[in-house]
């Protein structure tokens, strides 16, 4: 999209349609999703479209798939009377960081378990091949 959009009703309509249909799709990182959302908001601002801070936050949250983010959203909005856009961004980025960290630690734990299992199997083979131990002497 050109950064030199004319401030026509047609361009505002086009960008608002993109905004209203903007969804987190597939396995895209939330940080990439936020960057795309910010670009869209910037284009709207360049066309003199005003979106208040809370609407930016609520709109961004509404684009997240319920299956993966419903609990996160409910906890984030619980007992609040308002919502700040930058707080939502920070919370989402922290969530992504924690999920990536958890995946890495799960992979590390799985790798450690595999190494430990292979190591113990190697020890069992050594023990079973030892004639003294295999006969109980």
C-alpha positions as CSV (number, residue, x, y, z in Angstrom):
1,X,0.0,0.0,0.0
2,X,1.3,3.4,-0.9
3,X,2.1,5.8,1.8
4,X,0.8,8.6,-0.4
5,X,-2.8,7.6,-0.4
6,X,-5.3,10.3,-1.3
7,X,-7.7,11.2,1.4
8,X,-10.7,10.0,-0.5
9,X,-13.8,8.2,0.9
10,X,-12.9,5.3,-1.3
11,X,-9.5,4.8,0.4
12,X,-11.0,5.2,3.8
13,X,-13.6,2.6,3.0
14,X,-10.9,0.2,1.6
15,X,-8.8,0.6,4.8
16,X,-11.7,0.3,7.1
17,X,-12.8,-2.9,5.4
18,X,-9.3,-4.2,5.9
19,X,-9.5,-3.2,9.5
20,X,-12.8,-4.8,10.1
21,X,-11.8,-8.1,8.5
22,X,-8.3,-8.2,10.0
23,X,-7.8,-11.5,11.7
24,X,-4.9,-13.5,13.2
25,X,-4.5,-16.3,10.8
26,X,-2.7,-19.6,11.0
27,X,0.5,-19.9,13.0
28,X,1.7,-16.3,12.5
29,X,3.6,-14.9,15.4
30,X,1.6,-12.4,17.5
31,X,4.4,-9.9,17.1
32,X,4.0,-10.0,13.3
33,X,0.2,-9.7,13.7
34,X,0.7,-6.6,15.8
35,X,3.1,-5.1,13.3
36,X,0.6,-5.6,10.5
37,X,-2.2,-4.1,12.7
38,X,0.0,-1.1,13.4
39,X,0.7,-0.5,9.7
40,X,-3.0,-0.6,9.0
41,X,-3.7,1.9,11.8
42,X,-1.0,4.1,10.5
43,X,-2.5,4.1,7.0
44,X,-5.9,5.0,8.5
45,X,-4.3,7.9,10.6
46,X,-2.7,9.2,7.4
47,X,-6.2,9.4,5.9
48,X,-7.4,11.4,9.0
49,X,-9.3,8.5,10.5
50,X,-9.5,8.8,14.3
51,X,-9.6,5.7,16.4
52,X,-9.4,6.2,20.1
53,X,-6.9,4.2,22.2
54,X,-9.5,1.9,23.8
55,X,-11.0,1.0,20.4
56,X,-7.6,0.1,19.1
57,X,-7.1,-2.2,22.1
58,X,-10.6,-3.8,21.9
59,X,-10.4,-4.2,18.2
60,X,-7.0,-5.9,18.4
61,X,-8.3,-8.3,21.0
62,X,-11.4,-9.1,19.0
63,X,-9.2,-10.3,16.1
64,X,-7.6,-13.0,18.2
65,X,-9.1,-16.5,17.7
66,X,-11.2,-17.6,20.7
67,X,-9.8,-21.1,20.7
68,X,-6.3,-19.9,21.6
69,X,-6.8,-16.6,23.3
70,X,-10.2,-16.6,25.0
71,X,-8.7,-17.2,28.5
72,X,-6.0,-14.6,28.0
73,X,-8.6,-12.0,26.9
74,X,-10.9,-12.7,29.8
75,X,-8.1,-12.4,32.3
76,X,-6.9,-9.2,30.7
77,X,-10.3,-7.5,30.8
78,X,-11.4,-8.9,34.1
79,X,-12.7,-6.2,36.5
80,X,-11.5,-3.3,34.2
81,X,-13.5,-0.3,33.3
82,X,-11.1,0.7,30.5
83,X,-8.3,-0.7,28.5
84,X,-5.1,0.9,27.2
85,X,-3.8,0.0,23.8
86,X,-0.1,-0.1,24.8
87,X,-1.0,-2.4,27.8
88,X,-2.6,-4.8,25.4
89,X,0.4,-4.8,23.1
90,X,2.7,-5.5,26.0
91,X,0.5,-8.3,27.4
92,X,0.3,-10.0,24.0
93,X,4.0,-9.8,23.4
94,X,4.7,-11.2,26.9
95,X,2.3,-14.0,26.2
96,X,4.1,-14.8,22.9
97,X,7.4,-14.7,24.7
98,X,6.2,-17.0,27.5
99,X,4.8,-19.5,24.9
100,X,8.0,-19.5,22.9
101,X,10.0,-20.0,26.1
102,X,7.7,-22.8,27.2
103,X,8.1,-24.5,23.8
104,X,11.9,-24.2,24.1
105,X,12.0,-25.6,27.6
106,X,9.6,-28.4,26.6
107,X,11.9,-29.2,23.6
108,X,14.9,-29.0,25.9
109,X,13.2,-31.3,28.5
110,X,12.3,-33.7,25.7
111,X,15.8,-33.7,24.4
112,X,17.2,-34.2,27.9
113,X,14.8,-37.1,28.5
114,X,15.8,-38.7,25.2
115,X,19.5,-38.3,26.0
116,X,18.9,-39.8,29.5
117,X,16.9,-42.7,28.0
118,X,19.5,-43.4,25.4
119,X,22.2,-43.2,28.0
120,X,20.4,-45.7,30.3
121,X,19.8,-48.1,27.4
122,X,23.5,-47.9,26.5
123,X,24.3,-48.8,30.2
124,X,21.9,-51.7,30.1
125,X,23.6,-53.0,26.9
126,X,27.0,-52.7,28.6
127,X,25.7,-54.5,31.7
128,X,24.1,-57.3,29.7
129,X,27.3,-57.9,27.7
130,X,29.4,-58.1,30.9
131,X,29.7,-61.9,31.5
132,X,30.2,-61.4,35.3
133,X,27.2,-59.3,35.8
134,X,24.9,-61.2,33.4
135,X,25.4,-64.3,35.4
136,X,25.1,-62.6,38.7
137,X,28.7,-63.3,39.8
